[in-house]
Amino acid sequence: MKNAYDIIIRPIMTEKTAGLMEDGKIVFRVQKSATKHDVREAIESLFNVKVDAVNTMRHPGRSRRFGRFTGWRNGYKKAVVTLAPGQSIDLFAMEGPGAEGSGEAGE
């Protein structure tokens, strides 16, 4: 297995994913080369929860214009992780850069 911190890039927080969280589903942006098995192992090791299912989807890059030049935005892959009944992940209480007590400026 690859490093779990390299596989999971960040959670995706939108109105739609907030509704999915009520059903025990959490959406993450993941590495493009990650498989469902990699995502399952990474979530279980990072958050100490039991995962029932993982659904992945790839979003292709979109064409963008910069004046008279055209270019492409990067595509990405996201994973919808279904947790086992009774399991939960509190994404708002996670510690990391910018969390209280992390020694950041402004204290």
N, CA, C and O atoms as a GROMACS GRO file, in nm:
protein
  428
    1MET      N    1   0.084  -0.119   0.000
    1MET     CA    2   0.000   0.000   0.000
    1MET      C    3   0.088   0.125   0.000
    1MET      O    4   0.193   0.128   0.064
    2LYS      N    5   0.046   0.224  -0.071
    2LYS     CA    6   0.115   0.352  -0.072
    2LYS      C    7   0.089   0.423   0.060
    2LYS      O    8   0.007   0.378   0.140
    3ASN      N    9   0.158   0.534   0.083
    3ASN     CA   10   0.137   0.612   0.203
    3ASN      C   11  -0.005   0.668   0.204
    3ASN      O   12  -0.049   0.726   0.105
    4ALA      N   13  -0.076   0.652   0.314
    4ALA     CA   14  -0.216   0.694   0.323
    4ALA      C   15  -0.231   0.845   0.305
    4ALA      O   16  -0.332   0.892   0.252
    5TYR      N   17  -0.131   0.920   0.349
    5TYR     CA   18  -0.137   1.066   0.336
    5TYR      C   19  -0.119   1.111   0.192
    5TYR      O   20  -0.161   1.220   0.155
    6ASP      N   21  -0.056   1.028   0.110
    6ASP     CA   22  -0.040   1.059  -0.031
    6ASP      C   23  -0.166   1.023  -0.110
    6ASP      O   24  -0.195   1.087  -0.212
    7ILE      N   25  -0.239   0.923  -0.067
    7ILE     CA   26  -0.359   0.878  -0.139
    7ILE      C   27  -0.475   0.974  -0.118
    7ILE      O   28  -0.540   1.015  -0.214
    8ILE      N   29  -0.502   1.011   0.007
    8ILE     CA   30  -0.612   1.101   0.038
    8ILE      C   31  -0.561   1.244   0.030
    8ILE      O   32  -0.473   1.284   0.107
    9ILE      N   33  -0.616   1.322  -0.063
    9ILE     CA   34  -0.570   1.460  -0.080
    9ILE      C   35  -0.645   1.553   0.015
    9ILE      O   36  -0.583   1.626   0.092
   10ARG      N   37  -0.778   1.550   0.009
   10ARG     CA   38  -0.858   1.635   0.099
   10ARG      C   39  -1.003   1.592   0.090
   10ARG      O   40  -1.044   1.531  -0.010
   11PRO      N   41  -1.083   1.622   0.193
   11PRO     CA   42  -1.227   1.598   0.182
   11PRO      C   43  -1.293   1.704   0.094
   11PRO      O   44  -1.245   1.817   0.087
   12ILE      N   45  -1.400   1.668   0.029
   12ILE     CA   46  -1.475   1.762  -0.055
   12ILE      C   47  -1.599   1.802   0.023
   12ILE      O   48  -1.683   1.718   0.055
   13MET      N   49  -1.611   1.931   0.054
   13MET     CA   50  -1.724   1.980   0.133
   13MET      C   51  -1.812   2.069   0.048
   13MET      O   52  -1.774   2.182   0.015
   14THR      N   53  -1.929   2.020   0.012
   14THR     CA   54  -2.030   2.097  -0.061
   14THR      C   55  -2.165   2.069   0.003
   14THR      O   56  -2.175   1.988   0.096
   15GLU      N   57  -2.269   2.134  -0.046
   15GLU     CA   58  -2.403   2.106   0.006
   15GLU      C   59  -2.442   1.962  -0.021
   15GLU      O   60  -2.503   1.896   0.063
   16LYS      N   61  -2.408   1.913  -0.139
   16LYS     CA   62  -2.444   1.777  -0.175
   16LYS      C   63  -2.371   1.675  -0.087
   16LYS      O   64  -2.431   1.578  -0.042
   17THR      N   65  -2.241   1.697  -0.062
   17THR     CA   66  -2.167   1.603   0.021
   17THR      C   67  -2.210   1.612   0.168
   17THR      O   68  -2.201   1.513   0.241
   18ALA      N   69  -2.257   1.729   0.211
   18ALA     CA   70  -2.308   1.741   0.348
   18ALA      C   71  -2.433   1.655   0.364
   18ALA      O   72  -2.454   1.594   0.469
   19GLY      N   73  -2.516   1.649   0.261
   19GLY     CA   74  -2.633   1.562   0.264
   19GLY      C   75  -2.594   1.415   0.264
   19GLY      O   76  -2.660   1.333   0.328
   20LEU      N   77  -2.487   1.380   0.192
   20LEU     CA   78  -2.440   1.242   0.190
   20LEU      C   79  -2.382   1.201   0.325
   20LEU      O   80  -2.389   1.084   0.363
   21MET      N   81  -2.324   1.298   0.399
   21MET     CA   82  -2.267   1.266   0.530
   21MET      C   83  -2.373   1.217   0.627
   21MET      O   84  -2.343   1.138   0.716
   22GLU      N   85  -2.497   1.263   0.610
   22GLU     CA   86  -2.605   1.216   0.696
   22GLU      C   87  -2.635   1.068   0.672
   22GLU      O   88  -2.686   1.000   0.761
   23ASP      N   89  -2.603   1.019   0.551
   23ASP     CA   90  -2.624   0.879   0.517
   23ASP      C   91  -2.500   0.794   0.544
   23ASP      O   92  -2.498   0.675   0.509
   24GLY      N   93  -2.398   0.852   0.605
   24GLY     CA   94  -2.276   0.778   0.635
   24GLY      C   95  -2.180   0.769   0.518
   24GLY      O   96  -2.095   0.680   0.514
   25LYS      N   97  -2.192   0.862   0.423
   25LYS     CA   98  -2.102   0.863   0.307
   25LYS      C   99  -2.019   0.991   0.312
   25LYS      O  100  -2.072   1.100   0.335
   26ILE      N  101  -1.889   0.976   0.291
   26ILE     CA  102  -1.798   1.090   0.294
   26ILE      C  103  -1.721   1.093   0.163
   26ILE      O  104  -1.678   0.989   0.114
   27VAL      N  105  -1.703   1.213   0.108
   27VAL     CA  106  -1.640   1.228  -0.024
   27VAL      C  107  -1.501   1.287  -0.006
   27VAL      O  108  -1.483   1.387   0.064
   28PHE      N  109  -1.403   1.224  -0.071
   28PHE     CA  110  -1.264   1.269  -0.066
   28PHE      C  111  -1.209   1.285  -0.206
   28PHE      O  112  -1.246   1.211  -0.297
   29ARG      N  113  -1.121   1.384  -0.223
   29ARG     CA  114  -1.043   1.393  -0.346
   29ARG      C  115  -0.921   1.305  -0.325
   29ARG      O  116  -0.852   1.318  -0.224
   30VAL      N  117  -0.894   1.215  -0.419
   30VAL     CA  118  -0.786   1.117  -0.402
   30VAL      C  119  -0.689   1.125  -0.519
   30VAL      O  120  -0.716   1.189  -0.620
   31GLN      N  121  -0.576   1.060  -0.502
   31GLN     CA  122  -0.474   1.054  -0.604
   31GLN      C  123  -0.530   0.983  -0.728
   31GLN      O  124  -0.606   0.887  -0.715
   32LYS      N  125  -0.493   1.029  -0.846
   32LYS     CA  126  -0.548   0.972  -0.970
   32LYS      C  127  -0.518   0.824  -0.986
   32LYS      O  128  -0.599   0.750  -1.040
   33SER      N  129  -0.403   0.780  -0.939
   33SER     CA  130  -0.364   0.641  -0.958
   33SER      C  131  -0.414   0.549  -0.846
   33SER      O  132  -0.386   0.429  -0.850
   34ALA      N  133  -0.485   0.602  -0.749
   34ALA     CA  134  -0.531   0.521  -0.636
   34ALA      C  135  -0.646   0.430  -0.677
   34ALA      O  136  -0.735   0.472  -0.751
   35THR      N  137  -0.643   0.306  -0.630
   35THR     CA  138  -0.750   0.212  -0.655
   35THR      C  139  -0.848   0.215  -0.538
   35THR      O  140  -0.821   0.276  -0.435
   36LYS      N  141  -0.963   0.148  -0.555
   36LYS     CA  142  -1.061   0.142  -0.447
   36LYS      C  143  -1.002   0.075  -0.324
   36LYS      O  144  -1.028   0.116  -0.210
   37HIS      N  145  -0.921  -0.028  -0.347
   37HIS     CA  146  -0.858  -0.099  -0.236
   37HIS      C  147  -0.762  -0.007  -0.161
   37HIS      O  148  -0.757  -0.009  -0.038
   38ASP      N  149  -0.684   0.075  -0.235
   38ASP     CA  150  -0.592   0.170  -0.172
   38ASP      C  151  -0.669   0.272  -0.087
   38ASP      O  152  -0.628   0.303   0.024
   39VAL      N  153  -0.780   0.324  -0.140
   39VAL     CA  154  -0.860   0.423  -0.069
   39VAL      C  155  -0.919   0.362   0.058
   39VAL      O  156  -0.917   0.426   0.164
   40ARG      N  157  -0.970   0.240   0.049
   40ARG     CA  158  -1.027   0.172   0.166
   40ARG      C  159  -0.922   0.158   0.276
   40ARG      O  160  -0.949   0.192   0.391
   41GLU      N  161  -0.804   0.110   0.242
   41GLU     CA  162  -0.699   0.090   0.343
   41GLU      C  163  -0.653   0.223   0.402
   41GLU      O  164  -0.624   0.231   0.521
   42ALA      N  165  -0.645   0.326   0.319
   42ALA     CA  166  -0.600   0.457   0.368
   42ALA      C  167  -0.701   0.517   0.466
   42ALA      O  168  -0.661   0.568   0.570
   43ILE      N  169  -0.830   0.511   0.434
   43ILE     CA  170  -0.934   0.565   0.522
   43ILE      C  171  -0.938   0.487   0.653
   43ILE      O  172  -0.947   0.547   0.761
   44GLU      N  173  -0.930   0.355   0.645
   44GLU     CA  174  -0.935   0.274   0.768
   44GLU      C  175  -0.815   0.299   0.857
   44GLU      O  176  -0.828   0.297   0.979
   45SER      N  177  -0.697   0.323   0.798
   45SER     CA  178  -0.579   0.347   0.881
   45SER      C  179  -0.574   0.489   0.935
   45SER      O  180  -0.529   0.511   1.048
   46LEU      N  181  -0.619   0.588   0.857
   46LEU     CA  182  -0.613   0.727   0.902
   46LEU      C  183  -0.717   0.760   1.008
   46LEU      O  184  -0.688   0.830   1.105
   47PHE      N  185  -0.838   0.708   0.991
   47PHE     CA  186  -0.949   0.748   1.079
   47PHE      C  187  -0.996   0.639   1.174
   47PHE      O  188  -1.086   0.663   1.254
   48ASN      N  189  -0.937   0.520   1.168
   48ASN     CA  190  -0.974   0.407   1.255
   48ASN      C  191  -1.124   0.376   1.248
   48ASN      O  192  -1.191   0.367   1.351
   49VAL      N  193  -1.175   0.361   1.127
   49VAL     CA  194  -1.315   0.327   1.104
   49VAL      C  195  -1.322   0.207   1.012
   49VAL      O  196  -1.223   0.169   0.950
   50LYS      N  197  -1.442   0.147   1.003
   50LYS     CA  198  -1.468   0.034   0.913
   50LYS      C  199  -1.539   0.087   0.790
   50LYS      O  200  -1.640   0.156   0.802
   51VAL      N  201  -1.487   0.056   0.672
   51VAL     CA  202  -1.543   0.102   0.546
   51VAL      C  203  -1.624  -0.010   0.483
   51VAL      O  204  -1.575  -0.122   0.468
   52ASP      N  205  -1.749   0.020   0.444
   52ASP     CA  206  -1.833  -0.078   0.376
   52ASP      C  207  -1.807  -0.080   0.226
   52ASP      O  208  -1.791  -0.187   0.167
   53ALA      N  209  -1.802   0.038   0.162
   53ALA     CA  210  -1.787   0.043   0.017
   53ALA      C  211  -1.712   0.169  -0.023
   53ALA      O  212  -1.712   0.269   0.048
   54VAL      N  213  -1.649   0.161  -0.139
   54VAL     CA  214  -1.580   0.276  -0.198
   54VAL      C  215  -1.623   0.286  -0.344
   54VAL      O  216  -1.610   0.190  -0.420
   55ASN      N  217  -1.674   0.401  -0.382
   55ASN     CA  218  -1.707   0.429  -0.522
   55ASN      C  219  -1.617   0.542  -0.569
   55ASN      O  220  -1.607   0.645  -0.504
   56THR      N  221  -1.552   0.521  -0.684
   56THR     CA  222  -1.462   0.623  -0.737
   56THR      C  223  -1.513   0.674  -0.870
   56THR      O  224  -1.583   0.605  -0.944
   57MET      N  225  -1.476   0.798  -0.900
   57MET     CA  226  -1.509   0.856  -1.030
   57MET      C  227  -1.399   0.953  -1.070
   57MET      O  228  -1.338   1.018  -0.985
   58ARG      N  229  -1.375   0.961  -1.200
   58ARG     CA  230  -1.273   1.050  -1.253
   58ARG      C  231  -1.339   1.166  -1.323
   58ARG      O  232  -1.432   1.147  -1.402
   59HIS      N  233  -1.292   1.285  -1.295
   59HIS     CA  234  -1.340   1.405  -1.361
   59HIS      C  235  -1.233   1.451  -1.459
   59HIS      O  236  -1.120   1.479  -1.418
   60PRO      N  237  -1.266   1.460  -1.587
   60PRO     CA  238  -1.165   1.503  -1.683
   60PRO      C  239  -1.134   1.652  -1.669
   60PRO      O  240  -1.214   1.729  -1.616
   61GLY      N  241  -1.018   1.690  -1.717
   61GLY     CA  242  -0.982   1.831  -1.716
   61GLY      C  243  -1.071   1.908  -1.813
   61GLY      O  244  -1.117   1.855  -1.913
   62ARG      N  245  -1.094   2.036  -1.780
   62ARG     CA  246  -1.179   2.119  -1.865
   62ARG      C  247  -1.094   2.216  -1.945
   62ARG      O  248  -0.986   2.256  -1.901
   63SER      N  249  -1.144   2.253  -2.061
   63SER     CA  250  -1.076   2.350  -2.145
   63SER      C  251  -1.100   2.490  -2.089
   63SER      O  252  -1.212   2.525  -2.053
   64ARG      N  253  -0.994   2.568  -2.083
   64ARG     CA  254  -1.004   2.705  -2.034
   64ARG      C  255  -0.934   2.798  -2.131
   64ARG      O  256  -0.838   2.760  -2.197
   65ARG      N  257  -0.984   2.923  -2.140
   65ARG     CA  258  -0.921   3.022  -2.225
   65ARG      C  259  -0.850   3.125  -2.140
   65ARG      O  260  -0.903   3.170  -2.038
   66PHE      N  261  -0.731   3.162  -2.182
   66PHE     CA  262  -0.654   3.268  -2.118
   66PHE      C  263  -0.625   3.370  -2.227
   66PHE      O  264  -0.521   3.362  -2.293
   67GLY      N  265  -0.715   3.465  -2.245
   67GLY     CA  266  -0.701   3.559  -2.356
   67GLY      C  267  -0.722   3.487  -2.488
   67GLY      O  268  -0.827   3.428  -2.511
   68ARG      N  269  -0.622   3.490  -2.572
   68ARG     CA  270  -0.636   3.420  -2.699
   68ARG      C  271  -0.578   3.280  -2.696
   68ARG      O  272  -0.582   3.209  -2.796
   69PHE      N  273  -0.526   3.238  -2.582
   69PHE     CA  274  -0.467   3.106  -2.568
   69PHE      C  275  -0.566   3.011  -2.500
   69PHE      O  276  -0.642   3.052  -2.413
   70THR      N  277  -0.563   2.886  -2.542
   70THR     CA  278  -0.646   2.785  -2.476
   70THR      C  279  -0.556   2.690  -2.399
   70THR      O  280  -0.443   2.663  -2.440
   71GLY      N  281  -0.608   2.641  -2.289
   71GLY     CA  282  -0.533   2.547  -2.207
   71GLY      C  283  -0.629   2.451  -2.141
   71GLY      O  284  -0.749   2.452  -2.169
   72TRP      N  285  -0.576   2.368  -2.054
   72TRP     CA  286  -0.658   2.267  -1.986
   72TRP      C  287  -0.638   2.277  -1.836
   72TRP      O  288  -0.526   2.291  -1.788
   73ARG      N  289  -0.749   2.268  -1.763
   73ARG     CA  290  -0.741   2.255  -1.617
   73ARG      C  291  -0.712   2.109  -1.586
   73ARG      O  292  -0.744   2.021  -1.666
   74ASN      N  293  -0.653   2.084  -1.473
   74ASN     CA  294  -0.622   1.947  -1.434
   74ASN      C  295  -0.749   1.870  -1.399
   74ASN      O  296  -0.840   1.926  -1.338
   75GLY      N  297  -0.755   1.745  -1.438
   75GLY     CA  298  -0.862   1.657  -1.396
   75GLY      C  299  -0.830   1.602  -1.257
   75GLY      O  300  -0.720   1.619  -1.207
   76TYR      N  301  -0.927   1.536  -1.197
   76TYR     CA  302  -0.904   1.478  -1.065
   76TYR      C  303  -0.991   1.356  -1.047
   76TYR      O  304  -1.078   1.327  -1.129
   77LYS      N  305  -0.968   1.284  -0.939
   77LYS     CA  306  -1.043   1.164  -0.904
   77LYS      C  307  -1.101   1.184  -0.766
   77LYS      O  308  -1.033   1.235  -0.676
   78LYS      N  309  -1.226   1.144  -0.747
   78LYS     CA  310  -1.285   1.153  -0.614
   78LYS      C  311  -1.343   1.019  -0.575
   78LYS      O  312  -1.379   0.938  -0.660
   79ALA      N  313  -1.353   0.997  -0.446
   79ALA     CA  314  -1.402   0.872  -0.392
   79ALA      C  315  -1.513   0.899  -0.292
   79ALA      O  316  -1.499   0.984  -0.204
   80VAL      N  317  -1.624   0.827  -0.307
   80VAL     CA  318  -1.734   0.833  -0.211
   80VAL      C  319  -1.719   0.710  -0.122
   80VAL      O  320  -1.735   0.597  -0.168
   81VAL      N  321  -1.689   0.732   0.005
   81VAL     CA  322  -1.662   0.625   0.100
   81VAL      C  323  -1.785   0.604   0.187
   81VAL      O  324  -1.829   0.696   0.256
   82THR      N  325  -1.840   0.483   0.185
   82THR     CA  326  -1.954   0.448   0.269
   82THR      C  327  -1.902   0.379   0.394
   82THR      O  328  -1.835   0.276   0.386
   83LEU      N  329  -1.932   0.437   0.509
   83LEU     CA  330  -1.886   0.381   0.636
   83LEU      C  331  -1.983   0.275   0.686
   83LEU      O  332  -2.101   0.276   0.651
   84ALA      N  333  -1.933   0.184   0.768
   84ALA     CA  334  -2.017   0.081   0.828
   84ALA      C  335  -2.116   0.147   0.924
   84ALA      O  336  -2.088   0.255   0.976
   85PRO      N  337  -2.231   0.084   0.947
   85PRO     CA  338  -2.329   0.142   1.040
   85PRO      C  339  -2.267   0.163   1.178
   85PRO      O  340  -2.197   0.076   1.231
   86GLY      N  341  -2.293   0.280   1.235
   86GLY     CA  342  -2.239   0.314   1.367
   86GLY      C  343  -2.104   0.382   1.362
   86GLY      O  344  -2.056   0.432   1.464
   87GLN      N  345  -2.041   0.387   1.246
   87GLN     CA  346  -1.910   0.452   1.231
   87GLN      C  347  -1.930   0.596   1.183
   87GLN      O  348  -2.027   0.625   1.114
   88SER      N  349  -1.839   0.684   1.219
   88SER     CA  350  -1.848   0.822   1.173
   88SER      C  351  -1.709   0.885   1.176
   88SER      O  352  -1.620   0.841   1.249
   89ILE      N  353  -1.693   0.988   1.093
   89ILE     CA  354  -1.570   1.067   1.088
   89ILE      C  355  -1.611   1.212   1.108
   89ILE      O  356  -1.696   1.263   1.034
   90ASP      N  357  -1.552   1.279   1.207
   90ASP     CA  358  -1.582   1.420   1.230
   90ASP      C  359  -1.474   1.502   1.161
   90ASP      O  360  -1.367   1.525   1.216
   91LEU      N  361  -1.504   1.546   1.038
   91LEU     CA  362  -1.405   1.620   0.959
   91LEU      C  363  -1.378   1.758   1.015
   91LEU      O  364  -1.272   1.815   0.988
   92PHE      N  365  -1.471   1.814   1.092
   92PHE     CA  366  -1.454   1.950   1.143
   92PHE      C  367  -1.367   1.954   1.268
   92PHE      O  368  -1.323   2.062   1.306
   93ALA      N  369  -1.342   1.841   1.332
   93ALA     CA  370  -1.261   1.837   1.454
   93ALA      C  371  -1.122   1.783   1.426
   93ALA      O  372  -1.047   1.755   1.520
   94MET      N  373  -1.084   1.768   1.299
   94MET     CA  374  -0.954   1.714   1.265
   94MET      C  375  -0.845   1.815   1.299
   94MET      O  376  -0.864   1.936   1.286
   95GLU      N  377  -0.730   1.764   1.341
   95GLU     CA  378  -0.616   1.850   1.368
   95GLU      C  379  -0.528   1.854   1.246
   95GLU      O  380  -0.524   1.759   1.167
   96GLY      N  381  -0.459   1.964   1.230
   96GLY     CA  382  -0.369   1.979   1.117
   96GLY      C  383  -0.327   2.123   1.105
   96GLY      O  384  -0.348   2.202   1.197
   97PRO      N  385  -0.268   2.160   0.992
   97PRO     CA  386  -0.227   2.299   0.974
   97PRO      C  387  -0.346   2.393   0.986
   97PRO      O  388  -0.450   2.372   0.923
   98GLY      N  389  -0.331   2.495   1.066
   98GLY     CA  390  -0.440   2.591   1.084
   98GLY      C  391  -0.532   2.558   1.200
   98GLY      O  392  -0.618   2.638   1.234
   99ALA      N  393  -0.515   2.440   1.262
   99ALA     CA  394  -0.599   2.403   1.375
   99ALA      C  395  -0.550   2.479   1.499
   99ALA      O  396  -0.435   2.522   1.505
  100GLU      N  397  -0.637   2.493   1.597
  100GLU     CA  398  -0.601   2.564   1.719
  100GLU      C  399  -0.487   2.489   1.790
  100GLU      O  400  -0.484   2.366   1.797
  101GLY      N  401  -0.394   2.568   1.842
  101GLY     CA  402  -0.283   2.508   1.918
  101GLY      C  403  -0.174   2.452   1.830
  101GLY      O  404  -0.087   2.381   1.880
  102SER      N  405  -0.174   2.481   1.701
  102SER     CA  406  -0.072   2.425   1.614
  102SER      C  407   0.049   2.517   1.602
  102SER      O  408   0.143   2.486   1.528
  103GLY      N  409   0.048   2.630   1.674
  103GLY     CA  410   0.163   2.720   1.672
  103GLY      C  411   0.162   2.815   1.554
  103GLY      O  412   0.265   2.875   1.522
  104GLU      N  413   0.050   2.830   1.489
  104GLU     CA  414   0.040   2.920   1.374
  104GLU      C  415   0.040   3.065   1.422
  104GLU      O  416   0.019   3.091   1.540
  105ALA      N  417   0.064   3.157   1.332
  105ALA     CA  418   0.063   3.298   1.365
  105ALA      C  419  -0.076   3.342   1.406
  105ALA      O  420  -0.176   3.286   1.361
  106GLY      N  421  -0.083   3.442   1.491
  106GLY     CA  422  -0.213   3.494   1.534
  106GLY      C  423  -0.254   3.446   1.671
  106GLY      O  424  -0.365   3.472   1.717
  107GLU      N  425  -0.162   3.374   1.737
  107GLU     CA  426  -0.196   3.327   1.873
  107GLU      C  427  -0.147   3.426   1.974
  107GLU      O  428  -0.166   3.405   2.094
   0.00000   0.00000   0.00000
